[in-house]
Each structure stands twice: as C-alpha cells, then as structure tokens.
Amino acid sequence: MVKVWNLPTRISHSLLIFFVIVAFLTEDFERIHESAGFIILAIVMFRISYGLKTKNEYEKLSSYFYSPSKIIRFIFIDGLKKGA
C-alpha cells in the first residue's frame, strides 16, 4: 500500500468526517451542534495552514488548483483529441 497522505492529514480528514456526522446528528442539541461546528472550523483552518507549509507534493494546496490556461487546454485541446 502506498501512503500518499501522512498522519496529520489522515487524522484531520477522519476527524472532519466524524464531527460533520456529529453536527448533523445533534442539530436539536444547540450546544453540542455549535461546538462541533467550531471544531470543524478549526480542522479546516489547520488543513489549510498545513497545506500551505507542507513539503509533500500530494498534500500541498497548490496541487489541487489548476491555472486557467491548463483548464482551457484540457477542455478544448485534450478533450477534442479524445473525442475525435
């Protein structure tokens, strides 16, 4: 098995899933629901800051976004080659 994400990323993703479920299930319990929301915010802020400073190619936030020229090339040039 190839580990693409390291431990902090895997833990933050798992916690994010857990607290989204907690927030969903506790919508009638305001205090728990609100606390889960703040924890989700903290996890997302951690993941963004970690994604900006990490050296791992797969965890960098810059690897998730493409420039407009790459998007246009993919849609119009590469897409036309596959469709032909």
VEXDREN-2710 file (C-alpha; in Angstrom, 1 decimal):
% VEXDREN-2710
k/r/px/py/pz
1/MET/0.0/0.0/0.0
2/VAL/1.3/3.4/-1.0
3/LYS/0.8/6.1/1.7
4/VAL/0.2/9.4/-0.2
5/TRP/-1.0/11.3/2.8
6/ASN/0.9/11.4/6.1
7/LEU/-0.5/11.1/9.6
8/PRO/-1.7/14.7/10.2
9/THR/-3.7/14.8/7.0
10/ARG/-5.3/11.4/7.6
11/ILE/-6.2/12.3/11.2
12/SER/-7.7/15.7/10.2
13/HIS/-9.8/14.1/7.4
14/SER/-11.1/11.4/9.8
15/LEU/-11.9/14.0/12.5
16/LEU/-13.6/16.2/9.9
17/ILE/-15.9/13.3/8.8
18/PHE/-16.6/12.4/12.5
19/PHE/-17.6/16.0/13.5
20/VAL/-19.7/16.6/10.4
21/ILE/-21.7/13.5/11.4
22/VAL/-21.9/14.7/15.0
23/ALA/-23.1/18.1/13.8
24/PHE/-25.7/16.5/11.6
25/LEU/-27.0/14.2/14.3
26/THR/-27.1/16.8/17.0
27/GLU/-28.9/19.6/15.3
28/ASP/-31.5/19.6/18.0
29/PHE/-28.9/20.0/20.8
30/GLU/-27.6/23.5/20.2
31/ARG/-24.5/23.4/22.4
32/ILE/-23.1/20.2/21.0
33/HIS/-24.0/21.2/17.5
34/GLU/-22.3/24.6/17.8
35/SER/-19.2/23.0/19.4
36/ALA/-19.0/20.6/16.6
37/GLY/-19.2/23.5/14.1
38/PHE/-16.3/25.3/15.8
39/ILE/-14.2/22.1/15.8
40/ILE/-14.9/21.7/12.1
41/LEU/-13.8/25.3/11.5
42/ALA/-10.6/24.6/13.5
43/ILE/-9.9/21.4/11.5
44/VAL/-10.4/23.2/8.2
45/MET/-8.1/26.1/9.3
46/PHE/-5.5/23.6/10.3
47/ARG/-5.7/21.7/7.0
48/ILE/-5.4/25.0/5.0
49/SER/-2.3/26.1/7.0
50/TYR/-0.8/22.7/6.9
51/GLY/-1.4/22.5/3.1
52/LEU/0.4/25.8/2.7
53/LYS/3.6/24.8/4.6
54/THR/3.9/21.1/3.8
55/LYS/6.6/19.7/1.5
56/ASN/4.7/16.7/0.4
57/GLU/3.6/17.1/-3.2
58/TYR/0.2/15.4/-2.7
59/GLU/-0.7/17.5/0.3
60/LYS/0.1/20.9/-1.0
61/LEU/-2.9/23.1/-1.6
62/SER/-1.3/24.3/-4.8
63/SER/-1.6/20.8/-6.3
64/TYR/-5.4/21.0/-6.0
65/PHE/-5.8/24.0/-8.3
66/TYR/-5.0/24.5/-12.0
67/SER/-4.3/27.7/-13.9
68/PRO/-6.9/29.0/-16.3
69/SER/-4.6/28.1/-19.2
70/LYS/-4.3/24.4/-18.1
71/ILE/-8.1/24.2/-17.7
72/ILE/-8.7/25.7/-21.2
73/ARG/-6.1/23.4/-22.7
74/PHE/-7.7/20.4/-21.0
75/ILE/-11.2/21.3/-22.2
76/PHE/-10.6/22.4/-25.7
77/ILE/-7.3/20.8/-26.9
78/ASP/-7.0/17.5/-24.9
79/GLY/-10.8/17.0/-24.9
80/LEU/-11.1/17.3/-28.7
81/LYS/-8.3/14.8/-29.2
82/LYS/-10.2/12.2/-27.1
83/GLY/-13.5/12.9/-28.7
84/ALA/-12.1/12.5/-32.3
END
